[in-house]
Amino acid sequence: MSPDKNEVIKELFQAILGLKNSQELSRFCYDLLSTHEIKEIAYRYQVAKLLKAKIPYCKIEAETGLSSATIAKISHDFKKGAG
């Protein structure tokens, strides 16, 4: 039987919380994720910060190089998210 997906996610978050510093976090991420996945997470985080600061899509697009469609997708996820 496969583990409950929510439990697996909780376990991942607990593992991240157990890391001692940014160096450990960096090693952890590079062990689990591809460079592309890490960049995608970083871009999503950057866009979320800009959206939270009420920066218009056109400025976010110019600053990040991401398409307005990608920014809209992140905005939608950000608005419905728990963060």
PyMOL Python script that loads the backbone (N, CA, C, O; Angstrom):
from pymol import cmd

cmd.read_pdbstr("""\
ATOM      1  N   MET A   1       0.851  -1.178   0.000  1.00  0.00           N
ATOM      2  CA  MET A   1       0.000   0.000   0.000  1.00  0.00           C
ATOM      3  C   MET A   1       0.898   1.244   0.000  1.00  0.00           C
ATOM      4  O   MET A   1       1.855   1.328   0.770  1.00  0.00           O
ATOM      5  N   SER A   2       0.582   2.196  -0.862  1.00  0.00           N
ATOM      6  CA  SER A   2       1.392   3.414  -0.918  1.00  0.00           C
ATOM      7  C   SER A   2       0.979   4.377   0.190  1.00  0.00           C
ATOM      8  O   SER A   2      -0.177   4.409   0.612  1.00  0.00           O
ATOM      9  N   PRO A   3       1.968   5.172   0.658  1.00  0.00           N
ATOM     10  CA  PRO A   3       1.644   6.109   1.743  1.00  0.00           C
ATOM     11  C   PRO A   3       0.679   7.201   1.272  1.00  0.00           C
ATOM     12  O   PRO A   3       0.635   7.548   0.092  1.00  0.00           O
ATOM     13  N   ASP A   4      -0.078   7.721   2.209  1.00  0.00           N
ATOM     14  CA  ASP A   4      -0.992   8.823   1.948  1.00  0.00           C
ATOM     15  C   ASP A   4      -0.187  10.018   1.448  1.00  0.00           C
ATOM     16  O   ASP A   4       0.823  10.382   2.051  1.00  0.00           O
ATOM     17  N   LYS A   5      -0.627  10.629   0.349  1.00  0.00           N
ATOM     18  CA  LYS A   5       0.105  11.760  -0.236  1.00  0.00           C
ATOM     19  C   LYS A   5       0.260  12.909   0.748  1.00  0.00           C
ATOM     20  O   LYS A   5       1.311  13.548   0.795  1.00  0.00           O
ATOM     21  N   ASN A   6      -0.770  13.175   1.528  1.00  0.00           N
ATOM     22  CA  ASN A   6      -0.673  14.252   2.516  1.00  0.00           C
ATOM     23  C   ASN A   6       0.388  13.948   3.568  1.00  0.00           C
ATOM     24  O   ASN A   6       1.097  14.848   4.017  1.00  0.00           O
ATOM     25  N   GLU A   7       0.494  12.699   3.956  1.00  0.00           N
ATOM     26  CA  GLU A   7       1.509  12.304   4.940  1.00  0.00           C
ATOM     27  C   GLU A   7       2.912  12.455   4.361  1.00  0.00           C
ATOM     28  O   GLU A   7       3.834  12.872   5.062  1.00  0.00           O
ATOM     29  N   VAL A   8       3.071  12.122   3.102  1.00  0.00           N
ATOM     30  CA  VAL A   8       4.370  12.255   2.445  1.00  0.00           C
ATOM     31  C   VAL A   8       4.770  13.726   2.377  1.00  0.00           C
ATOM     32  O   VAL A   8       5.933  14.066   2.594  1.00  0.00           O
ATOM     33  N   ILE A   9       3.820  14.585   2.080  1.00  0.00           N
ATOM     34  CA  ILE A   9       4.089  16.028   2.025  1.00  0.00           C
ATOM     35  C   ILE A   9       4.447  16.542   3.416  1.00  0.00           C
ATOM     36  O   ILE A   9       5.394  17.314   3.573  1.00  0.00           O
ATOM     37  N   LYS A  10       3.686  16.113   4.428  1.00  0.00           N
ATOM     38  CA  LYS A  10       4.001  16.511   5.810  1.00  0.00           C
ATOM     39  C   LYS A  10       5.418  16.084   6.186  1.00  0.00           C
ATOM     40  O   LYS A  10       6.163  16.840   6.809  1.00  0.00           O
ATOM     41  N   GLU A  11       5.775  14.867   5.801  1.00  0.00           N
ATOM     42  CA  GLU A  11       7.103  14.351   6.110  1.00  0.00           C
ATOM     43  C   GLU A  11       8.191  15.186   5.428  1.00  0.00           C
ATOM     44  O   GLU A  11       9.233  15.465   6.022  1.00  0.00           O
ATOM     45  N   LEU A  12       7.941  15.578   4.184  1.00  0.00           N
ATOM     46  CA  LEU A  12       8.889  16.444   3.474  1.00  0.00           C
ATOM     47  C   LEU A  12       9.052  17.770   4.208  1.00  0.00           C
ATOM     48  O   LEU A  12      10.175  18.223   4.430  1.00  0.00           O
ATOM     49  N   PHE A  13       7.949  18.389   4.582  1.00  0.00           N
ATOM     50  CA  PHE A  13       8.010  19.673   5.293  1.00  0.00           C
ATOM     51  C   PHE A  13       8.745  19.529   6.625  1.00  0.00           C
ATOM     52  O   PHE A  13       9.519  20.407   7.006  1.00  0.00           O
ATOM     53  N   GLN A  14       8.508  18.435   7.327  1.00  0.00           N
ATOM     54  CA  GLN A  14       9.207  18.200   8.590  1.00  0.00           C
ATOM     55  C   GLN A  14      10.712  18.039   8.359  1.00  0.00           C
ATOM     56  O   GLN A  14      11.521  18.528   9.147  1.00  0.00           O
ATOM     57  N   ALA A  15      11.077  17.356   7.284  1.00  0.00           N
ATOM     58  CA  ALA A  15      12.501  17.198   6.962  1.00  0.00           C
ATOM     59  C   ALA A  15      13.133  18.554   6.679  1.00  0.00           C
ATOM     60  O   ALA A  15      14.255  18.823   7.108  1.00  0.00           O
ATOM     61  N   ILE A  16      12.413  19.408   5.955  1.00  0.00           N
ATOM     62  CA  ILE A  16      12.932  20.751   5.653  1.00  0.00           C
ATOM     63  C   ILE A  16      13.087  21.553   6.937  1.00  0.00           C
ATOM     64  O   ILE A  16      14.093  22.236   7.128  1.00  0.00           O
ATOM     65  N   LEU A  17      12.094  21.470   7.816  1.00  0.00           N
ATOM     66  CA  LEU A  17      12.168  22.195   9.088  1.00  0.00           C
ATOM     67  C   LEU A  17      13.329  21.717   9.960  1.00  0.00           C
ATOM     68  O   LEU A  17      13.831  22.468  10.796  1.00  0.00           O
ATOM     69  N   GLY A  18      13.748  20.484   9.766  1.00  0.00           N
ATOM     70  CA  GLY A  18      14.838  19.929  10.552  1.00  0.00           C
ATOM     71  C   GLY A  18      16.231  20.342  10.082  1.00  0.00           C
ATOM     72  O   GLY A  18      17.225  20.060  10.750  1.00  0.00           O
ATOM     73  N   LEU A  19      16.297  21.010   8.934  1.00  0.00           N
ATOM     74  CA  LEU A  19      17.606  21.437   8.427  1.00  0.00           C
ATOM     75  C   LEU A  19      18.131  22.586   9.268  1.00  0.00           C
ATOM     76  O   LEU A  19      17.363  23.417   9.751  1.00  0.00           O
ATOM     77  N   LYS A  20      19.448  22.626   9.439  1.00  0.00           N
ATOM     78  CA  LYS A  20      20.046  23.574  10.379  1.00  0.00           C
ATOM     79  C   LYS A  20      20.382  24.934   9.781  1.00  0.00           C
ATOM     80  O   LYS A  20      20.421  25.929  10.505  1.00  0.00           O
ATOM     81  N   ASN A  21      20.627  24.999   8.463  1.00  0.00           N
ATOM     82  CA  ASN A  21      21.047  26.270   7.864  1.00  0.00           C
ATOM     83  C   ASN A  21      20.814  26.244   6.355  1.00  0.00           C
ATOM     84  O   ASN A  21      20.380  25.234   5.800  1.00  0.00           O
ATOM     85  N   SER A  22      21.105  27.357   5.708  1.00  0.00           N
ATOM     86  CA  SER A  22      20.843  27.469   4.268  1.00  0.00           C
ATOM     87  C   SER A  22      21.732  26.529   3.454  1.00  0.00           C
ATOM     88  O   SER A  22      21.346  26.092   2.370  1.00  0.00           O
ATOM     89  N   GLN A  23      22.915  26.219   3.970  1.00  0.00           N
ATOM     90  CA  GLN A  23      23.793  25.284   3.269  1.00  0.00           C
ATOM     91  C   GLN A  23      23.171  23.879   3.237  1.00  0.00           C
ATOM     92  O   GLN A  23      23.185  23.211   2.204  1.00  0.00           O
ATOM     93  N   GLU A  24      22.635  23.449   4.364  1.00  0.00           N
ATOM     94  CA  GLU A  24      21.950  22.151   4.408  1.00  0.00           C
ATOM     95  C   GLU A  24      20.732  22.154   3.502  1.00  0.00           C
ATOM     96  O   GLU A  24      20.469  21.176   2.802  1.00  0.00           O
ATOM     97  N   LEU A  25      19.987  23.261   3.515  1.00  0.00           N
ATOM     98  CA  LEU A  25      18.812  23.366   2.651  1.00  0.00           C
ATOM     99  C   LEU A  25      19.211  23.280   1.184  1.00  0.00           C
ATOM    100  O   LEU A  25      18.549  22.601   0.399  1.00  0.00           O
ATOM    101  N   SER A  26      20.274  23.955   0.816  1.00  0.00           N
ATOM    102  CA  SER A  26      20.756  23.922  -0.565  1.00  0.00           C
ATOM    103  C   SER A  26      21.120  22.494  -0.975  1.00  0.00           C
ATOM    104  O   SER A  26      20.711  22.030  -2.040  1.00  0.00           O
ATOM    105  N   ARG A  27      21.876  21.806  -0.143  1.00  0.00           N
ATOM    106  CA  ARG A  27      22.258  20.411  -0.458  1.00  0.00           C
ATOM    107  C   ARG A  27      21.017  19.523  -0.559  1.00  0.00           C
ATOM    108  O   ARG A  27      20.913  18.687  -1.457  1.00  0.00           O
ATOM    109  N   PHE A  28      20.087  19.711   0.364  1.00  0.00           N
ATOM    110  CA  PHE A  28      18.851  18.934   0.373  1.00  0.00           C
ATOM    111  C   PHE A  28      18.089  19.127  -0.942  1.00  0.00           C
ATOM    112  O   PHE A  28      17.657  18.158  -1.567  1.00  0.00           O
ATOM    113  N   CYS A  29      17.933  20.386  -1.350  1.00  0.00           N
ATOM    114  CA  CYS A  29      17.187  20.686  -2.577  1.00  0.00           C
ATOM    115  C   CYS A  29      17.882  20.108  -3.804  1.00  0.00           C
ATOM    116  O   CYS A  29      17.231  19.519  -4.666  1.00  0.00           O
ATOM    117  N   TYR A  30      19.202  20.273  -3.887  1.00  0.00           N
ATOM    118  CA  TYR A  30      19.927  19.753  -5.049  1.00  0.00           C
ATOM    119  C   TYR A  30      19.964  18.230  -5.065  1.00  0.00           C
ATOM    120  O   TYR A  30      20.135  17.630  -6.126  1.00  0.00           O
ATOM    121  N   ASP A  31      19.808  17.600  -3.910  1.00  0.00           N
ATOM    122  CA  ASP A  31      19.712  16.140  -3.879  1.00  0.00           C
ATOM    123  C   ASP A  31      18.362  15.661  -4.404  1.00  0.00           C
ATOM    124  O   ASP A  31      18.276  14.610  -5.040  1.00  0.00           O
ATOM    125  N   LEU A  32      17.302  16.438  -4.136  1.00  0.00           N
ATOM    126  CA  LEU A  32      15.950  16.007  -4.493  1.00  0.00           C
ATOM    127  C   LEU A  32      15.431  16.547  -5.819  1.00  0.00           C
ATOM    128  O   LEU A  32      14.620  15.899  -6.481  1.00  0.00           O
ATOM    129  N   LEU A  33      15.894  17.729  -6.209  1.00  0.00           N
ATOM    130  CA  LEU A  33      15.317  18.426  -7.355  1.00  0.00           C
ATOM    131  C   LEU A  33      16.352  18.665  -8.446  1.00  0.00           C
ATOM    132  O   LEU A  33      17.552  18.737  -8.184  1.00  0.00           O
ATOM    133  N   SER A  34      15.863  18.784  -9.666  1.00  0.00           N
ATOM    134  CA  SER A  34      16.756  19.169 -10.760  1.00  0.00           C
ATOM    135  C   SER A  34      17.023  20.670 -10.665  1.00  0.00           C
ATOM    136  O   SER A  34      16.287  21.396  -9.996  1.00  0.00           O
ATOM    137  N   THR A  35      18.052  21.120 -11.323  1.00  0.00           N
ATOM    138  CA  THR A  35      18.348  22.552 -11.351  1.00  0.00           C
ATOM    139  C   THR A  35      17.162  23.315 -11.928  1.00  0.00           C
ATOM    140  O   THR A  35      16.822  24.396 -11.447  1.00  0.00           O
ATOM    141  N   HIS A  36      16.538  22.760 -12.947  1.00  0.00           N
ATOM    142  CA  HIS A  36      15.365  23.393 -13.561  1.00  0.00           C
ATOM    143  C   HIS A  36      14.232  23.543 -12.541  1.00  0.00           C
ATOM    144  O   HIS A  36      13.599  24.596 -12.474  1.00  0.00           O
ATOM    145  N   GLU A  37      13.972  22.504 -11.751  1.00  0.00           N
ATOM    146  CA  GLU A  37      12.907  22.568 -10.751  1.00  0.00           C
ATOM    147  C   GLU A  37      13.213  23.619  -9.683  1.00  0.00           C
ATOM    148  O   GLU A  37      12.317  24.340  -9.245  1.00  0.00           O
ATOM    149  N   ILE A  38      14.458  23.704  -9.272  1.00  0.00           N
ATOM    150  CA  ILE A  38      14.851  24.715  -8.281  1.00  0.00           C
ATOM    151  C   ILE A  38      14.639  26.112  -8.843  1.00  0.00           C
ATOM    152  O   ILE A  38      14.132  26.991  -8.146  1.00  0.00           O
ATOM    153  N   LYS A  39      15.025  26.325 -10.102  1.00  0.00           N
ATOM    154  CA  LYS A  39      14.821  27.638 -10.740  1.00  0.00           C
ATOM    155  C   LYS A  39      13.340  27.966 -10.839  1.00  0.00           C
ATOM    156  O   LYS A  39      12.943  29.109 -10.607  1.00  0.00           O
ATOM    157  N   GLU A  40      12.522  26.986 -11.177  1.00  0.00           N
ATOM    158  CA  GLU A  40      11.080  27.213 -11.283  1.00  0.00           C
ATOM    159  C   GLU A  40      10.484  27.620  -9.936  1.00  0.00           C
ATOM    160  O   GLU A  40       9.655  28.527  -9.873  1.00  0.00           O
ATOM    161  N   ILE A  41      10.898  26.962  -8.876  1.00  0.00           N
ATOM    162  CA  ILE A  41      10.422  27.319  -7.534  1.00  0.00           C
ATOM    163  C   ILE A  41      10.858  28.740  -7.191  1.00  0.00           C
ATOM    164  O   ILE A  41      10.078  29.525  -6.652  1.00  0.00           O
ATOM    165  N   ALA A  42      12.107  29.062  -7.508  1.00  0.00           N
ATOM    166  CA  ALA A  42      12.633  30.403  -7.225  1.00  0.00           C
ATOM    167  C   ALA A  42      11.864  31.467  -8.008  1.00  0.00           C
ATOM    168  O   ALA A  42      11.553  32.527  -7.465  1.00  0.00           O
ATOM    169  N   TYR A  43      11.556  31.196  -9.273  1.00  0.00           N
ATOM    170  CA  TYR A  43      10.776  32.152 -10.080  1.00  0.00           C
ATOM    171  C   TYR A  43       9.381  32.324  -9.503  1.00  0.00           C
ATOM    172  O   TYR A  43       8.883  33.445  -9.400  1.00  0.00           O
ATOM    173  N   ARG A  44       8.748  31.221  -9.128  1.00  0.00           N
ATOM    174  CA  ARG A  44       7.405  31.301  -8.543  1.00  0.00           C
ATOM    175  C   ARG A  44       7.432  32.132  -7.261  1.00  0.00           C
ATOM    176  O   ARG A  44       6.535  32.940  -7.018  1.00  0.00           O
ATOM    177  N   TYR A  45       8.460  31.928  -6.448  1.00  0.00           N
ATOM    178  CA  TYR A  45       8.590  32.690  -5.209  1.00  0.00           C
ATOM    179  C   TYR A  45       8.764  34.179  -5.511  1.00  0.00           C
ATOM    180  O   TYR A  45       8.140  35.025  -4.869  1.00  0.00           O
ATOM    181  N   GLN A  46       9.611  34.490  -6.487  1.00  0.00           N
ATOM    182  CA  GLN A  46       9.839  35.894  -6.858  1.00  0.00           C
ATOM    183  C   GLN A  46       8.537  36.542  -7.335  1.00  0.00           C
ATOM    184  O   GLN A  46       8.207  37.657  -6.930  1.00  0.00           O
ATOM    185  N   VAL A  47       7.806  35.843  -8.192  1.00  0.00           N
ATOM    186  CA  VAL A  47       6.540  36.373  -8.702  1.00  0.00           C
ATOM    187  C   VAL A  47       5.537  36.540  -7.564  1.00  0.00           C
ATOM    188  O   VAL A  47       4.836  37.550  -7.513  1.00  0.00           O
ATOM    189  N   ALA A  48       5.455  35.577  -6.656  1.00  0.00           N
ATOM    190  CA  ALA A  48       4.526  35.685  -5.521  1.00  0.00           C
ATOM    191  C   ALA A  48       4.849  36.914  -4.675  1.00  0.00           C
ATOM    192  O   ALA A  48       3.939  37.620  -4.239  1.00  0.00           O
ATOM    193  N   LYS A  49       6.138  37.177  -4.436  1.00  0.00           N
ATOM    194  CA  LYS A  49       6.523  38.373  -3.670  1.00  0.00           C
ATOM    195  C   LYS A  49       6.088  39.646  -4.401  1.00  0.00           C
ATOM    196  O   LYS A  49       5.581  40.580  -3.780  1.00  0.00           O
ATOM    197  N   LEU A  50       6.286  39.678  -5.703  1.00  0.00           N
ATOM    198  CA  LEU A  50       5.902  40.864  -6.471  1.00  0.00           C
ATOM    199  C   LEU A  50       4.390  41.041  -6.509  1.00  0.00           C
ATOM    200  O   LEU A  50       3.889  42.161  -6.409  1.00  0.00           O
ATOM    201  N   LEU A  51       3.665  39.936  -6.654  1.00  0.00           N
ATOM    202  CA  LEU A  51       2.201  40.007  -6.630  1.00  0.00           C
ATOM    203  C   LEU A  51       1.706  40.494  -5.276  1.00  0.00           C
ATOM    204  O   LEU A  51       0.787  41.310  -5.202  1.00  0.00           O
ATOM    205  N   LYS A  52       2.314  39.995  -4.212  1.00  0.00           N
ATOM    206  CA  LYS A  52       1.924  40.421  -2.867  1.00  0.00           C
ATOM    207  C   LYS A  52       2.168  41.916  -2.682  1.00  0.00           C
ATOM    208  O   LYS A  52       1.432  42.585  -1.957  1.00  0.00           O
ATOM    209  N   ALA A  53       3.211  42.441  -3.344  1.00  0.00           N
ATOM    210  CA  ALA A  53       3.531  43.871  -3.271  1.00  0.00           C
ATOM    211  C   ALA A  53       2.666  44.692  -4.231  1.00  0.00           C
ATOM    212  O   ALA A  53       2.868  45.897  -4.377  1.00  0.00           O
ATOM    213  N   LYS A  54       1.695  44.029  -4.890  1.00  0.00           N
ATOM    214  CA  LYS A  54       0.751  44.687  -5.804  1.00  0.00           C
ATOM    215  C   LYS A  54       1.439  45.272  -7.050  1.00  0.00           C
ATOM    216  O   LYS A  54       0.985  46.275  -7.602  1.00  0.00           O
ATOM    217  N   ILE A  55       2.529  44.640  -7.483  1.00  0.00           N
ATOM    218  CA  ILE A  55       3.218  45.068  -8.700  1.00  0.00           C
ATOM    219  C   ILE A  55       2.395  44.585  -9.894  1.00  0.00           C
ATOM    220  O   ILE A  55       1.972  43.429  -9.918  1.00  0.00           O
ATOM    221  N   PRO A  56       2.162  45.449 -10.885  1.00  0.00           N
ATOM    222  CA  PRO A  56       1.377  45.047 -12.062  1.00  0.00           C
ATOM    223  C   PRO A  56       2.062  43.941 -12.875  1.00  0.00           C
ATOM    224  O   PRO A  56       3.288  43.833 -12.906  1.00  0.00           O
ATOM    225  N   TYR A  57       1.231  43.127 -13.526  1.00  0.00           N
ATOM    226  CA  TYR A  57       1.737  42.021 -14.342  1.00  0.00           C
ATOM    227  C   TYR A  57       2.806  42.491 -15.324  1.00  0.00           C
ATOM    228  O   TYR A  57       3.834  41.833 -15.480  1.00  0.00           O
ATOM    229  N   CYS A  58       2.571  43.629 -15.990  1.00  0.00           N
ATOM    230  CA  CYS A  58       3.512  44.082 -17.023  1.00  0.00           C
ATOM    231  C   CYS A  58       4.895  44.345 -16.434  1.00  0.00           C
ATOM    232  O   CYS A  58       5.902  44.073 -17.088  1.00  0.00           O
ATOM    233  N   LYS A  59       4.960  44.863 -15.223  1.00  0.00           N
ATOM    234  CA  LYS A  59       6.256  45.097 -14.569  1.00  0.00           C
ATOM    235  C   LYS A  59       6.892  43.778 -14.136  1.00  0.00           C
ATOM    236  O   LYS A  59       8.106  43.602 -14.238  1.00  0.00           O
ATOM    237  N   ILE A  60       6.066  42.858 -13.655  1.00  0.00           N
ATOM    238  CA  ILE A  60       6.580  41.539 -13.268  1.00  0.00           C
ATOM    239  C   ILE A  60       7.133  40.830 -14.499  1.00  0.00           C
ATOM    240  O   ILE A  60       8.197  40.212 -14.450  1.00  0.00           O
ATOM    241  N   GLU A  61       6.400  40.928 -15.597  1.00  0.00           N
ATOM    242  CA  GLU A  61       6.829  40.312 -16.850  1.00  0.00           C
ATOM    243  C   GLU A  61       8.178  40.883 -17.295  1.00  0.00           C
ATOM    244  O   GLU A  61       9.073  40.139 -17.695  1.00  0.00           O
ATOM    245  N   ALA A  62       8.314  42.210 -17.220  1.00  0.00           N
ATOM    246  CA  ALA A  62       9.559  42.863 -17.623  1.00  0.00           C
ATOM    247  C   ALA A  62      10.710  42.486 -16.696  1.00  0.00           C
ATOM    248  O   ALA A  62      11.834  42.274 -17.151  1.00  0.00           O
ATOM    249  N   GLU A  63      10.430  42.403 -15.409  1.00  0.00           N
ATOM    250  CA  GLU A  63      11.485  42.119 -14.425  1.00  0.00           C
ATOM    251  C   GLU A  63      11.944  40.667 -14.450  1.00  0.00           C
ATOM    252  O   GLU A  63      13.129  40.382 -14.281  1.00  0.00           O
ATOM    253  N   THR A  64      10.996  39.744 -14.662  1.00  0.00           N
ATOM    254  CA  THR A  64      11.328  38.319 -14.570  1.00  0.00           C
ATOM    255  C   THR A  64      11.541  37.643 -15.917  1.00  0.00           C
ATOM    256  O   THR A  64      12.203  36.609 -15.999  1.00  0.00           O
ATOM    257  N   GLY A  65      10.983  38.222 -16.965  1.00  0.00           N
ATOM    258  CA  GLY A  65      11.061  37.573 -18.270  1.00  0.00           C
ATOM    259  C   GLY A  65      10.023  36.480 -18.452  1.00  0.00           C
ATOM    260  O   GLY A  65       9.993  35.817 -19.489  1.00  0.00           O
ATOM    261  N   LEU A  66       9.171  36.286 -17.452  1.00  0.00           N
ATOM    262  CA  LEU A  66       8.114  35.286 -17.548  1.00  0.00           C
ATOM    263  C   LEU A  66       6.936  35.850 -18.335  1.00  0.00           C
ATOM    264  O   LEU A  66       6.713  37.061 -18.339  1.00  0.00           O
ATOM    265  N   SER A  67       6.186  34.982 -18.997  1.00  0.00           N
ATOM    266  CA  SER A  67       5.029  35.417 -19.769  1.00  0.00           C
ATOM    267  C   SER A  67       3.892  35.823 -18.844  1.00  0.00           C
ATOM    268  O   SER A  67       3.833  35.409 -17.686  1.00  0.00           O
ATOM    269  N   SER A  68       2.990  36.641 -19.376  1.00  0.00           N
ATOM    270  CA  SER A  68       1.827  37.049 -18.584  1.00  0.00           C
ATOM    271  C   SER A  68       0.964  35.842 -18.235  1.00  0.00           C
ATOM    272  O   SER A  68       0.334  35.822 -17.178  1.00  0.00           O
ATOM    273  N   ALA A  69       0.926  34.829 -19.109  1.00  0.00           N
ATOM    274  CA  ALA A  69       0.156  33.615 -18.822  1.00  0.00           C
ATOM    275  C   ALA A  69       0.741  32.874 -17.615  1.00  0.00           C
ATOM    276  O   ALA A  69      -0.002  32.381 -16.766  1.00  0.00           O
ATOM    277  N   THR A  70       2.065  32.797 -17.545  1.00  0.00           N
ATOM    278  CA  THR A  70       2.721  32.141 -16.409  1.00  0.00           C
ATOM    279  C   THR A  70       2.466  32.924 -15.132  1.00  0.00           C
ATOM    280  O   THR A  70       2.195  32.340 -14.083  1.00  0.00           O
ATOM    281  N   ILE A  71       2.552  34.238 -15.218  1.00  0.00           N
ATOM    282  CA  ILE A  71       2.311  35.103 -14.053  1.00  0.00           C
ATOM    283  C   ILE A  71       0.867  34.951 -13.587  1.00  0.00           C
ATOM    284  O   ILE A  71       0.599  34.897 -12.387  1.00  0.00           O
ATOM    285  N   ALA A  72      -0.060  34.882 -14.538  1.00  0.00           N
ATOM    286  CA  ALA A  72      -1.471  34.698 -14.185  1.00  0.00           C
ATOM    287  C   ALA A  72      -1.685  33.363 -13.490  1.00  0.00           C
ATOM    288  O   ALA A  72      -2.447  33.289 -12.525  1.00  0.00           O
ATOM    289  N   LYS A  73      -1.030  32.308 -13.957  1.00  0.00           N
ATOM    290  CA  LYS A  73      -1.143  30.987 -13.332  1.00  0.00           C
ATOM    291  C   LYS A  73      -0.613  31.042 -11.899  1.00  0.00           C
ATOM    292  O   LYS A  73      -1.241  30.518 -10.979  1.00  0.00           O
ATOM    293  N   ILE A  74       0.539  31.675 -11.715  1.00  0.00           N
ATOM    294  CA  ILE A  74       1.119  31.789 -10.371  1.00  0.00           C
ATOM    295  C   ILE A  74       0.188  32.623  -9.491  1.00  0.00           C
ATOM    296  O   ILE A  74      -0.022  32.298  -8.322  1.00  0.00           O
ATOM    297  N   SER A  75      -0.366  33.691 -10.050  1.00  0.00           N
ATOM    298  CA  SER A  75      -1.285  34.561  -9.303  1.00  0.00           C
ATOM    299  C   SER A  75      -2.502  33.767  -8.838  1.00  0.00           C
ATOM    300  O   SER A  75      -2.934  33.885  -7.692  1.00  0.00           O
ATOM    301  N   HIS A  76      -3.046  32.958  -9.744  1.00  0.00           N
ATOM    302  CA  HIS A  76      -4.208  32.149  -9.403  1.00  0.00           C
ATOM    303  C   HIS A  76      -3.858  31.187  -8.262  1.00  0.00           C
ATOM    304  O   HIS A  76      -4.598  31.075  -7.285  1.00  0.00           O
ATOM    305  N   ASP A  77      -2.727  30.498  -8.396  1.00  0.00           N
ATOM    306  CA  ASP A  77      -2.297  29.556  -7.357  1.00  0.00           C
ATOM    307  C   ASP A  77      -2.034  30.289  -6.042  1.00  0.00           C
ATOM    308  O   ASP A  77      -2.382  29.790  -4.972  1.00  0.00           O
ATOM    309  N   PHE A  78      -1.418  31.473  -6.120  1.00  0.00           N
ATOM    310  CA  PHE A  78      -1.089  32.263  -4.946  1.00  0.00           C
ATOM    311  C   PHE A  78      -2.363  32.696  -4.210  1.00  0.00           C
ATOM    312  O   PHE A  78      -2.427  32.641  -2.982  1.00  0.00           O
ATOM    313  N   LYS A  79      -3.370  33.126  -4.971  1.00  0.00           N
ATOM    314  CA  LYS A  79      -4.628  33.590  -4.366  1.00  0.00           C
ATOM    315  C   LYS A  79      -5.399  32.477  -3.682  1.00  0.00           C
ATOM    316  O   LYS A  79      -6.028  32.701  -2.647  1.00  0.00           O
ATOM    317  N   LYS A  80      -5.356  31.263  -4.259  1.00  0.00           N
ATOM    318  CA  LYS A  80      -6.107  30.151  -3.666  1.00  0.00           C
ATOM    319  C   LYS A  80      -5.295  29.376  -2.648  1.00  0.00           C
ATOM    320  O   LYS A  80      -5.835  28.513  -1.955  1.00  0.00           O
ATOM    321  N   GLY A  81      -4.002  29.668  -2.544  1.00  0.00           N
ATOM    322  CA  GLY A  81      -3.109  28.909  -1.679  1.00  0.00           C
ATOM    323  C   GLY A  81      -3.324  29.191  -0.205  1.00  0.00           C
ATOM    324  O   GLY A  81      -4.135  30.022   0.202  1.00  0.00           O
ATOM    325  N   ALA A  82      -2.550  28.449   0.566  1.00  0.00           N
ATOM    326  CA  ALA A  82      -2.662  28.549   2.018  1.00  0.00           C
ATOM    327  C   ALA A  82      -1.586  29.454   2.616  1.00  0.00           C
ATOM    328  O   ALA A  82      -1.546  29.642   3.832  1.00  0.00           O
ATOM    329  N   GLY A  83      -0.711  30.019   1.775  1.00  0.00           N
ATOM    330  CA  GLY A  83       0.431  30.766   2.273  1.00  0.00           C
ATOM    331  C   GLY A  83       0.214  32.245   2.410  1.00  0.00           C
ATOM    332  O   GLY A  83       1.122  32.966   2.823  1.00  0.00           O
TER     333      GLY A  83
END
""", "prot")
cmd.dss("prot")
cmd.show_as("cartoon", "prot")
cmd.util.cbc("prot")
cmd.orient("prot")
